[in-house]
Amino acid sequence: MERLVIKGGVPLKGKVKISGAKNAALPCIAATILCPGRHVISNVPRLRDVNTILEMVGTLGCDFQWEGETVSINTDRLMSYECPYELVRTMRASILLLGPLLVREGRAKISLPGGCAIGARPVNLHLKALSQMGAQMHLDRGYIFARAERLKGAEIFFDIPTVTGTENVMMAAVLAEGKTLIRNAAKEPEIVDLARFLRSMGAQISGDGTDTIVVEGVRELRAGSISIIPDRIETGTYMLAGAITQGEVEIYSCIPEHVNALVEKLRETGIEVSVGEEMIRVRGSNEISAVDVITMPYPGFPTDLQAQYMALMSIARGSCVIEETIFENRFIHVAELQRMGAKIEVNGNKAYVRGQKRLLAAPVMATDLRASASLILAGLVAQGGYTEVHRIYHLDRGYENIEKKLSDLGAILWREKV
């Protein structure tokens, strides 16, 4: 086990480059299973989740090779249609292999997924949609078993927008017979990136980025290539890091449009934010005003930035309400922030935050990926010693070289064995 030790009180200053988006890389890697060939994906972050899905692809019989930030995947042959529990249990995005395996092999066996403890995130929406397309499904002893001849296009309506559900149906539909309509589809930039990759493979997709996606099935695909978009959640995290430390941070190699909701909220709090073509500059303020926020599907305020925003509000002037509408357990970081002196009360899906003049260094424990980031942000401003963030293996799932990037901005922190 490892922990991160942080000495707070240093305003961050300088530039930080944003890595490729993990949540765009994962579905694109899964999509390579759809057809044989050598696929090339660049701007891929070296993260635990990326390594996990590549290992899964490897267990299926495919070869992959890294060269810098580019990974090439040879999917000429598949030797298995099973994704075992030992790998799937560590990452919920493993379910993304269900659609591609079903299309390519006509069958799939995938363990029910695991990952962060932030809510149920059931896969029933995936299973219902694929069943509508002609797949036969059943669950047995923790595994999803699926069979199908060629899937048939269908009109799919999601009760709630689901990112991985939309992605799974898109990948299954590209080789289905006929047209598939996905209504109430997720609109996240990662969906658009997957559609872009599938089009490079010869897929016929339109409407990505809107709530209705149209997929015209084709008979065959070819190997594709793509450069992954920058990670909007990493972008937002470094924006908040600059804001909470009253520093001045320039974030580059990013897409400002993808974090518009956060830009507007920070400006409301009194933080100065300037936006360029592929750059955002954040200049902190010693007078941060508390501002309410409600998490929403894209383009609303992202649930993946809620915990980090709460850390900022913990030292803001006044009180605010943070309402979580996406995941039911996404306030489990509150207890750890309270250990550092934050005044937060939770009632249902709302957190009531009363800003304090300071937070205090303390040992804390990360409970999920984004909670890890919120505790680091709190540690960057905590007074009275060193903050120790335990269970940082969550962090390695979604932030590439975070210690180095923060150190380059002037933060005092290091990783050590427990």
N, C-alpha and C positions, 0 to 999 in steps of 0.2 A: 504493500500500500504506500501511496505517496500523498504528500500534502503540499500546499502552496503557502508560503510565509510572506506576508506583506507588511511593509512599514508605510503607514499612511502619512498624508500631509504634503505630498509633492504635487504641484500643479503640472499636468502633462503638457508637453510642448513638442511640436515637430510634426513629421509626416508619417503616415502609415498606409501601406498598400493592402488592399482587400483581396483575399483569396477567392478562388472559384466557389460557387454555391454548392454546398453538400447536397441540399435538397433538389438541385437540378442534376447533379452528377449521378445520384443513385438511380433514378428512373431511366436515365440514358444508358447506364451500364446494364440494367435489366433488359432494356430494349434490344441490346445486341443479340440476345438469345433468339429473336424472332426469325433470323435467317442466317445461313452460313456466310462466311467471309471474314475479312480483317477490318474491323471497325477502329476508328481513331478518334479519341476524345481528348481534347487539350484543355488547359486551365483547370485541371482536376486537383482539388486539395488533398494533401496527404493526411487523412483523418482515419480514426478507428473505424467509423461506419463504412467509409469507402473501402478500406482493407477487408472488412467483413463481407461486403457484397461481392468483391472480387474473389475472395476465397470461396464463396458459394458458387460463383460462376466456374471456378476451378474444379470444384467437386463434381460439377455437372459434366466435366470433360473438356472444357475450353482452356485455352492458353492465353495468358496476358503478360504484357511486358511494359515496364515503366521506362520512360526517357525524360528526365526532368519532370515537368508538370503534365506530361502527355502519357496516356496509357493506351496501348493498342491491344485489342482483344480479338483473338482468332476463334470464331465459333463454327468452324467447318464441321465439327462433329460433336454430338452430345452423347455421353455414355450413361446418363442417368436423368431421371425426371423428378428426383427427390431432393428436397432441401431439409436437412436434418435439424432436430431440436437444438443440438449443441451450438449451431451457428445462429439459427433464427431467434433463439431466446434473447439474444443481446440487442436486437434491433427490429423495431416494428416495420421498417421499410422493406423487410424481407418479403412481405406479402406482394410486392411489386413483381416478383418472379412468377406469380400464379398465372397471369394472363399470357405472357410470352411462352411459358412452358406448355400451357394448354393448346396454344395455336401451333407451336412447332412440333410437339410430340403427341398431341392428342390426349394427353393425360398429365397429371401433376399430383405430387404428394408433398405438401408443405406443412410444417409444424405451425400451429397457431403462434403468432409473433409475440415478442416481448419488447423491452426497451425502457424508457423513462416512466416513472410512476406518477404520471400527471393526469390520469383519467383512463376510462375504459377503452375509448377509441375502437369500438368493435368493428370486425371485418364483415359484418352481415350485409352491409351495403354493397361490398364487392361481390359477395356470393350471390346475392339476389340479382344483381345486374348481369353477371355471367350466366346465371340460370336462364334469364330472359333471352339470352342469345343462343340457348340450346345446350349449355353445359349441364352435365349431371353431377351433382355435388352431394357429398355427405361427410360428416365429421365422425371420427372414431379415435378415441384415446389420444386426444390432443392434436390430431392431424387433420388437415383438409385433404380430401381425396376428390379429384375432379377428372371427368372424362368428357370427350366431345369428338365428333367427326369435325367437319368444317363448321365453325360457328356461323350463325346467320345474323345479319343486321337487325337491329331492333330499336325501338324508341325507349330510352332509359331516362327515368326521372328520379333524381336523388332527392330524398326528403330534406336533407341538409347538404350544402356544398361540402364535398370531401375531396381533398387533394389527391391522396393515393388512390381513392376509388375512381376518380376521373381518369387518372393516369393508367390504371389497370384496364379500364374499359377502352380507352384510346388504343392501347397496345394490342388488345384482343381484337378490336374492330378493324384494324388496318388490313388484316388478311381474312376477315369474315366475308360471307357472301351477301352482297347488297349494301344498303346504306344504314348507318347507325347514327341516331340523333341522341346526344347527351344533353339533357335539359337540367337546369339548375346546377350546371357544371362549375367547378372551382375556376377562378380567374387569375390565380397567382402567376407571377412571372416564370416560375419553374414549370408550369403547365405549358406555357408558350415555348420555353426552351425544349421541352420534350417533343412538342409538335414540330419544331424546327428540325430536330434530329431525325424524326420519323419521315419528314418530307425529303431529307437528304437521302433516305433509304428508298424513296419512291412512293411513299404513302400519300394518299389524297385526303388532306385534312384542311378544314376551314373553320373559322369562328373561335379559334383558341384565343383566350384573353377576354371572351364574352361568356355569358351564362348559357349559351347554346353552341355546342361543338358538333360539326357534321363530319362524319368519316365515311368515305366511299371505299368499300373494300376492294383490294386488288389481288391478283393471283399470286404474285411473288414480289419479294423485296430484294434489294442489294445492300451490300455493306455501306455504312454511312460514316459521316464525320461531323464534328461540331466542336466549337470552343465554348465552354461553359460560361454562363453569365457570372458576374461578381455576386458574392453572398450579401444579400440585403440585411440579414440579421447581424452578421459581423459588422457591416457598415453602421447599423444603428447602435450596436454595442460600443463601438469606438466613439461615436458621436456623444453618447451618454457619458463615456469615460472622460472626455474632454470637458463636458458640462459639469459633472459632479466635482471635479478637482479644480474648477475655476481656471482651467488651462486654456491653451489655444492649440487645437489639433486640426491638421489638414488630412482628410481622408481621400485617397485617390484610387484610380482604377475601380470606380464604383459607378452605379447608375442612380443618380439622385431621385429620378422619378419613382423608383421602387420604394423610397422611404419618405414620400411626401407627407404621410400622416404624422410621422415623427418630427419632420422639419417644422410643420405647423404647430405641433404641441410645444416643442422647445421654444419657438418664437413667442408663444403665449406666456411661457414661464419667465420670459425676460432674457433668455439666452440668445446671443447673436449668432445667426446661422446664415452663411453666404453660400450660394450654389453656383458651380460652374458646369461645364459640359460633362466631365467625368470626375468631378471633385466637389467635396463639401468641406467648408471650413467652419469649425465651431469655436466660438470664443466665450468662455464661461463668465458668469456674473456672481458677485457676492450677494446679490439680492435675487434669489430664485423664488418665484411665486408658485404656490401650489395650484395645480390645474387638474381637473377631473379627466379621466379617460375611460373609454369603453372599448374593449377588444372586439374586433369584428373581422370577418373574412376580408381578404384583399379586395379592394384597395384601402380598407379601414385599418385601424391601428392593430399591428400584429400581436397575437397572443405570445409569440416568441420574444417580444421585447417588454412584456408586461412586468416581469420580475426586475429587470434592469431599471425600468422607469420608476418602479416603486422605491428602489434604492435612492434615486435622485429625489423623489418626493419626501423621503425620510428626513432630508435636511432642508427642505423648502420652507418658505415663510407662509404660515397659514395651514389650512386643512384641505384635503381633497378626498374624493371617492374614486377608487379604481374598481371597475366592474368587469368581471371575466365572464364572457359569454360562450367561449369555445370549449374549454376543458374544465371539468368539475373539480379536479384536485390541484389546480394550478396555484394555490396559495400555500403550499406546504413549505415554501421558503420563508414564510412570515415569521415562524418561531425562531429561526436563526437570525433574522434581522432584529427581532426583539431582544435577542441576547446581546446585541451590539448597541442597545439603547433606543431603537426605533419605537415610536408610539403608533402601533397599528392594531386595529380591532377588525376581526372578520365576522361578517354576518351573511351566511349563505354565499352567494357569488359576488359579494361586494366587500372590499377592504377599505376601511376608513383610516386614513393616514394623517397624523398630526405632526407637522414638521418640527424637528429639534435643531438646536444650534450646532450640535455635534453628535457623532457616533463614537463609540468606544471600541477599541480593539478587543477581540475575544476569539476563543476557539469556536469554530462553526463547522457544520457538516453539510455538504452539498447533497441535495436529494434528486436533482435531475440536471440536464444540460444547461438550461437557461438560468436555473437557480444558482448554479455554479458561478455564472457570469455576474449575477446580481450581488453575490457575496464578495466577489473580487472588487467590484465597483465600490461597495461599502467599505471594504478594507483599504482602498486607496485614499479614503478621507478620514478613516478612523484614527482617533487620538489615544494616547496612553499606552503605547507598546506595539506589539506585533499581532496581527490577525492571522490565524492559522485556518486555512480552508482544507478540510479533510474530504476524502472520497472524490478526488478530482479526476478520477477515471471518466466521469461523466463529461468533463470539460474536453477531454481528448476526442470525444465523438464529434464535436462540432466547431472547435476553434483551432486553427492551424498556427503553431508557433506563438501562442498568446503571450507567454512569458517574454520572449524575445521582442515581440512587437511593443509590449508595454514598457519593457526596459529601454528600448530605443527612444521612447517618448519621455524617459526620465523616471519612470516608476522604480521603486525599490522593492523587488520581490524575487523569490527563488523557490525552486522545487526541491524537496528533500524526502528521503525515505523515512517512513515511520517505523 
